[in-house]
């Protein structure tokens, strides 16, 4: 009898209340919400497509930057040469004949050669005089009354403008024409002047 009680007490010591596990019929992880395999594959596919699209955009952007660098790489150099062209043109404009004729011809030849060389690299002069005023390529400095021209025409080119390929490197400085305003004698001021003149005559 005593041996039987010892065996029961020994069983209680080996398996305490804390060691008892509840066994249920639910499989492990059944409580957590797991995505089906198909939905997980679709999500990974969408991430791949987004990553591929971002990479393609980056590649196109990098190629465009490279093309622009090659295309417009000489822009700063050409812009810095424009004052030299302006000075040569001013020298020819104010040059006189006589003793300086040989020098004038030399400057003309140098200017033409410089312009031809720069044209090979994409520099071209903007046409201004006699053209319709275009704020995209012309910068108005003043207005001039002209009877022989319509409104908003370039009456005079004050400084030449240039394009570099399809880009405006420097706009032309121009004077814009306006039609002379007709004086209206029917205005009150004009009537008062006429009356005053008539009184003085009497």
C-alpha positions in Angstrom: 0.0 0.0 0.0 2.8 2.4 0.9 4.5 1.5 -2.4 1.4 2.4 -4.4 1.1 5.8 -2.7 4.8 6.5 -3.4 4.3 5.8 -7.1 1.3 8.2 -7.3 3.3 10.9 -5.5 6.2 10.3 -7.9 3.9 10.8 -10.9 2.7 14.1 -9.5 6.2 15.4 -8.9 7.2 14.5 -12.5 4.2 16.2 -14.1 3.2 19.4 -12.4 0.2 21.6 -13.2 2.4 24.0 -15.1 3.6 21.2 -17.4 0.1 20.4 -18.7 -0.5 21.5 -22.3 -3.9 22.0 -23.8 -4.3 20.0 -27.0 -6.7 21.3 -29.6 -7.7 20.1 -33.0 -6.6 23.4 -34.8 -3.3 23.1 -36.7 -0.4 25.4 -35.9 -0.7 28.9 -37.5 -4.4 28.5 -38.2 -5.2 31.6 -36.1 -2.8 33.8 -38.1 -4.0 35.2 -41.5 -1.7 33.7 -44.1 -1.9 34.9 -47.8 -2.6 32.3 -50.4 0.4 31.3 -52.5 -1.2 32.9 -55.6 -1.6 36.3 -54.0 1.9 36.3 -52.7 3.3 35.6 -56.2 1.1 38.4 -57.6 2.5 40.8 -55.1 6.1 39.8 -55.8 5.4 40.2 -59.6 4.0 43.7 -59.0 7.1 44.7 -57.0 9.3 43.4 -59.8 7.3 45.3 -62.5 7.6 48.6 -60.4 11.3 48.1 -59.9 11.8 47.4 -63.6 9.8 50.5 -64.6 11.9 52.6 -62.2 15.1 51.2 -63.7 13.9 51.9 -67.3 13.0 55.5 -66.4 16.4 55.9 -64.8 18.2 54.5 -67.9 16.2 56.7 -70.3 17.0 59.8 -68.1 20.7 58.9 -68.0 20.8 58.5 -71.8 19.0 61.8 -72.3 21.5 63.6 -70.0 24.4 62.0 -71.9 22.9 63.1 -75.2 22.3 66.7 -73.9 25.9 66.8 -72.6 27.2 65.9 -76.1 24.8 68.1 -77.9 25.1 71.3 -75.7 28.6 70.7 -74.3 30.0 73.8 -76.2 27.2 76.2 -75.1 29.3 78.0 -72.5 32.2 78.4 -74.8 30.1 79.8 -77.6 28.3 82.2 -75.3 31.7 83.6 -74.1 32.7 84.2 -77.8 29.7 86.3 -78.6 31.2 89.6 -77.2 34.2 89.1 -79.4 31.9 88.9 -82.4 30.0 92.0 -81.3 33.2 93.9 -81.0 34.4 92.9 -84.5 31.0 94.0 -85.9 31.2 97.3 -84.1 34.7 97.9 -85.4 33.5 97.3 -89.0 30.5 99.5 -88.4 32.6 102.5 -87.3 35.5 101.9 -89.6 36.3 104.4 -92.3 38.0 103.9 -95.7 41.3 105.4 -96.8 44.4 104.3 -94.9 42.5 101.7 -92.9 40.9 99.9 -95.9 43.4 97.0 -95.6 42.8 96.6 -91.9 39.0 96.7 -92.5 39.2 94.0 -95.1 41.3 91.9 -92.7 38.7 92.3 -89.9 35.9 91.4 -92.3 37.7 88.2 -93.4 38.4 87.3 -89.7 34.8 87.8 -88.7 33.4 85.8 -91.6 35.8 82.9 -90.9 34.9 83.0 -87.2 31.2 82.9 -88.0 31.6 80.0 -90.4 33.5 78.0 -87.9 30.9 78.6 -85.1 28.1 77.7 -87.5 29.6 74.3 -87.9 29.1 73.8 -84.2 25.5 74.8 -84.3 25.6 78.6 -83.7 23.2 80.6 -85.9 22.2 84.3 -85.9 18.6 85.2 -85.1 16.9 87.3 -87.9 15.5 90.4 -86.4 15.4 93.6 -88.6 12.0 93.8 -90.4 10.6 90.7 -88.8 7.5 90.6 -86.6 8.4 91.0 -82.9 8.7 87.7 -81.1 9.3 87.8 -77.4 10.8 84.3 -77.4 13.8 85.5 -79.5 13.6 89.3 -79.3 14.1 91.6 -76.3 12.4 95.0 -76.8 14.6 97.9 -75.6 12.5 100.8 -77.0 9.6 101.8 -79.2 10.0 103.8 -82.4 7.2 105.6 -84.3 7.3 104.4 -88.0 4.9 105.3 -90.8 6.3 102.7 -93.1 5.9 99.7 -90.8 3.1 98.0 -89.0 2.8 97.8 -85.2 5.1 95.4 -83.3 7.7 95.0 -86.1 11.4 95.1 -85.4 12.4 98.5 -86.6 16.1 98.3 -85.6 18.4 95.6 -84.3 20.5 97.0 -81.4 22.5 93.8 -80.7 22.5 90.6 -82.6 20.9 87.5 -81.0 22.0 83.9 -81.5 20.7 80.4 -81.4 22.7 77.3 -80.4 21.0 74.4 -82.2 17.4 74.6 -81.2 18.0 76.7 -78.1 18.1 80.5 -77.8 21.6 81.3 -76.6 21.1 85.1 -76.5 18.0 87.1 -77.6 18.3 90.0 -79.9 18.0 93.5 -78.5 15.6 95.4 -80.7 13.6 98.6 -81.1 9.9 97.9 -81.9 7.8 99.9 -84.3 4.5 101.6 -83.4 2.2 103.5 -85.7 2.2 107.3 -85.0 -0.9 108.3 -83.1 -3.3 110.6 -85.0 -4.1 113.8 -83.3 -7.7 114.3 -82.6 -8.7 118.0 -83.0 -12.1 117.3 -81.5 -10.6 116.8 -78.0 -11.5 119.5 -75.4 -7.9 120.7 -75.2 -7.7 121.2 -79.0 -11.0 123.2 -78.9 -9.7 125.4 -76.1 -6.5 126.1 -78.1 -8.4 127.0 -81.2 -10.7 129.4 -79.2 -7.7 131.1 -77.6 -6.0 131.6 -81.0 -9.2 133.2 -82.4 -9.5 135.6 -79.4 -5.8 136.7 -79.8 -6.4 137.4 -83.5 -9.4 139.7 -82.7 
